[in-house]
Amino acid sequence: MLSETIPDQLDLFASSRWPRRPYCTDDFEAGLKIRSLEQALGRRYIQANPPKLRVWSMFDVDRSGAAVAWEDADLPPPTWVTQNKANGHAHLVWGLTAPVLVDGIEARRAPLRYLAAVESMMREKLRADPGFGGLITKNPRHPEWRTLRGPVLGYELSELAECLPGLERHVCRRAAPEESGLGRNVTVFDHVRGWAYRAVREYRAAGGLDGWNSWLAAVYGRALARNGEFPVPMDPRECWWVARSVAKWTWQRMDGDSFSRWQAAQGKKGGLAKGKAYEDRRASARLLRAAGRPVAAIAAELGVHRDTVYSWLSE
């Protein structure tokens, strides 16, 4: 169901789905450069996902015949495959029809965890490299690679989840899905923002450019430290995007009054622990539903009313 295609004829490069100024390179030893999309599309390697968004779910399969790994894994055809002509290794890419916000305070935890779970199981089924962060991929327009095109541009996350029977059991079995892929991003984000809400007050007191620079450095250091605890850390540039999002949002909004209002709001929800449990149950409901469980069974398992489950699923 994949067809070899002329790279220049691909309809993949709508500006809304790619970074305006992506990282790119012809040689990793020479380092990554930031260029316009038009210029970057002439390089062998390119950043496909815009900062803060997951538009493309990408997997690195390092073995001969990787281009057909999706068939062996019983997954739908990828949007595109870029294969090394010499050794058969490939990047397999699935487009998402509804991109997911993966960085920033505005990112919602439930969709993030849902996406992380889907990508975690897909990675396992594909036997893909867990250390591949997806920041840079083989450019599907470059003649260096054999490019294969799938039948559709993108999938709903629920469509991908339907091809992953036992998704919720997989997540429970994999006690730490955050150790690879998007899960690392989610974990670093949660860790840093929980600390930042309080810590920013000390740096705001200094004020000015010096205060901001010190705060940004402190947040980035916190993110790098947590990232270093993973067996396979993500790219430091991804840490930077997480840290900058958290630092900017807290610096602009978490003054003394805002912090007091935030604490009060958390108290009304039953405290931080209860709020986290609520988010986890909501994410679990979406995973269970994606795996085909009826609403009544989900409600019974999570100890909530069916109307609550319907509300979570409609968000």
N, C-alpha and C positions, 0 to 999 in steps of 0.2 A: 504493500500500500504506500510505499515511499517511491518517489521518482527522482531520478537525477535531473538537475535543472541548471540552466545557465545562470550564474550568480547575479548578473546585471538585470535579469528579468524578475528577480524576487520582489514580491509586494510586501515584504516584511518591515520596510524601513520608514513607516509613518513616523513623523517627528514626535507625535505625542507618546510613542511607545519606546523611544530611545533617549538617552541623555543629549542635551543640546551641545555639550562639550565633554565628550567621554574621554576616559583614559584609553590610551592605545599604544601599540609598539609593534615593531617588526622583530625585535630582539630583546628578551627580558634582561639580558646582561647590560643592555644599554639603558634600562630603566623605562618607566612609564611616562608618557607625556600627555598633557591635556590639549586636545585639538577640537576644532569644530567637527560636527558630525560628518560633514562632507569630506573633510580631510581624513578623519579617523577611519572611514569606510575603505580607504586605500591601504590600511595597515593589516598585518597578518592577525593581530590580536586586538580585541576591542572590548570595552565595557558595554554590556547590553542593557542592564537595568539602570534606570535613572536613580539618583540618590533618593533614598527613603521609600522607594517603591519596588515591589516585586511584580514585574510584568512577565518575566520569563523564568521558569523553573529549569535550572540547568544541572546536568549530571555528567561527570567525567568517568568514562568506562575505559580502563587501560588494559585492553586485551584484544587479541585479533578477533575480527568479526563483530566488533562492538556496535556497528551500525544496526544490527538486528537484535540487540540485547532486549529491546522492548517486546519483541515477539516471545522470547523465552520467558520473560517476566509477566506475560499476559497483561500488558498495558496497552492503552490505545496508541496509535501512531503518533510520534512526536511531531511538532510543528516543523522542525528541521533537524538535520544531523550534519555535523561537519566532521569528516573523517580524514585522519592522516593517511595519505596514499601509500606510505612506505610500510607502516606497521599495523594498520587497521584499527588503531585506537581512535576514539571519537568522543565528541561532546553531543549529548542528546538534549534537546530543548523543547519544552512544552510551554506554549503561550497561555496566559490567563486572560479570559475575556473581561474579568473584573479585577484589575490590579489591586494588590493589597499593600496598604501603608505599613511599612515594617520599621520605620524609625520615627522618633519624635514623640513628645508627650501626648499628641493627639491620636497616636496609634492605639487601636483597641486590642486588648489582650486576647479576647476570644478568637477573632479571625487570625491573629498571629499564631496562636497555639494550634489552631486548626490547620493552617498552612504548614507549620513546622511538622505536625504529625503526618500529614500527607506526604511531604517531601522525605521525611525520615523513612517511611515504609517503602516509597518508590526507590529510594537509594539502596535499601537493603535488597529489594527484589531484583534490581538491576546489577547488584554487586558492584556499585559505583564507588569511587574514591571518597571516603568520608572526610578527607582533608581538603577537598575542593570547595572553596567558598563561593564560587560563582561570580567573583568580581570581574574577571576577565575571561573571555571565551574566544575560541577560534572564530574569526570573522567569516560568516557564511558567504560574503561577497568576494572573498579573496581567492584567486586561482590556486593558491598553495594547497587548498583542501578540496576534497571531493564533497560536494554539498548535495544532500538529498532532501527533498521537500515532502512533507506530509500533506494529508488531504484537507486539514483545517488550520486556521490561523491561531485559534485559541480554544480553551476548554473552561467551563465553570469548575470551580474546586469540587463541587458536589459530583460532577461527572468523573473526575479523577478518583474521588473517594469510592464511587460505586465499583471501581475496578480493584479495590483494595479490601477484600473481605477480611473481617477480623481486625479492622483498623484500631478499634478501642482496646482490644486485647494486646495488640502489638505495642501500643503506647504504654499500657500497664506493665508489659513484660520488659520493655526497654526502659528501665527505671530512670535513665538519664538521656532521653532523646535530644536534650539540649547540648550534648557533647559534640554534635556535628551539624553542619548546614545552618539553616535559619535559626534552629534552636539556640545556638550560641548567641546570636544577635538578641533574641528575646531575653535570655538569661542575663546578659550584660546590661541590657536596657533596664530590666526590673531592678537589678542590684544597684545600679548607679542612681536611678531616679529616687529610689527609696532613701538613699543616703543624702541626695542633693537637696531635697525639700528642706531639711534642717540646716545642713552645712552651709548653704548659700548665705545665710544671714551674717556670718562672720566676715565673708568677703565683701558683701554689700556695704558693710560698715566702713570699709576702706574707701569705697566709691571710686569713680573716675576710671580712666583707662587702665591704670595699674591694678585696680581691684578686679576689673573684668579679665585682664590677661592672667592674673593669678588664679582666678576662679576657673577659667577655661583649662588651664594647665592642670589644676587639681582634679577636675572631672575626667580629663583625658587619662591622667595617671591612674585614677580609680578604675576606669574602663580597661586599661591595659593590664592592670594587676589581675582583675577578674578573668580576663581573656587568657592570661598566662596559666590559669589553673586547668584549662581544658587539655585533654590529651592531644588534640590537634587544634591549636588556636586559629582563630580566623585572621584574615589579613588586617594589619594595623590600620589601614585606610577605612575599613568598615567600622573599627572601633572609633575612629575619629568622627565619622558621621553620627554615630550614636552619642558620643560625648558632646559634640557641638550642639546637637538638638536639645539634649537635656540641659546643658549649660545655658544656652540662649533663652530657653523657655523659663527656667527657674530664675535667671537674672532679671528678666523683664517683669515677672509676675509674682514672685514669692518674696514680697517685702513683709514687714512685720504683720501688718493687717491681713494680708493675703494668707500668710501662714496660719494665723489664728482662725480665719474662716475655713481654711482647708482642714485644720484639726477638728473644728466643730462639725464639719460635714462628715468626716470620717467617724466621729463619735455617733452621729445620728444613724449611720449605717451599721452601727454595732461594733465599731473599732476596726483597726487595721486587719487583724487576724480574720475577723468575720467577713470583711470586704474581700480579702483574698480567697477565702473559701467559697464565697458567692461567685466570684469570677471563675474559679476552677470548676464549680458545678455547671455553670453555664457553658463553658467550653466542653465539658464532658457530655452534656446533653447534645451538642451539635455533632460530636464525634459518634455517639451512639446512634443518632438518627441517620447519619451518613452510612453507618454500617447496617441499616435496615431495621433497627429496633423500633417497635411501635411506641407511640407517645406514652401510653399507659404504663408500659414496662419501664420506660425511662424515668417517669415520675416516681414509680415505686422504688426504683434502685437509688435515685438521688434524694428521696424523701421530701419531695415537693408536690404541689398540686399540678394537675395536668395543664391548667391555664397558665401556670408559670412556665412550663416547658414550651407551650405554644408561643408564649411571649418571647422566650429566648430564641426560638427557631425563626421567628419572623424578623429579628433584628438584622 
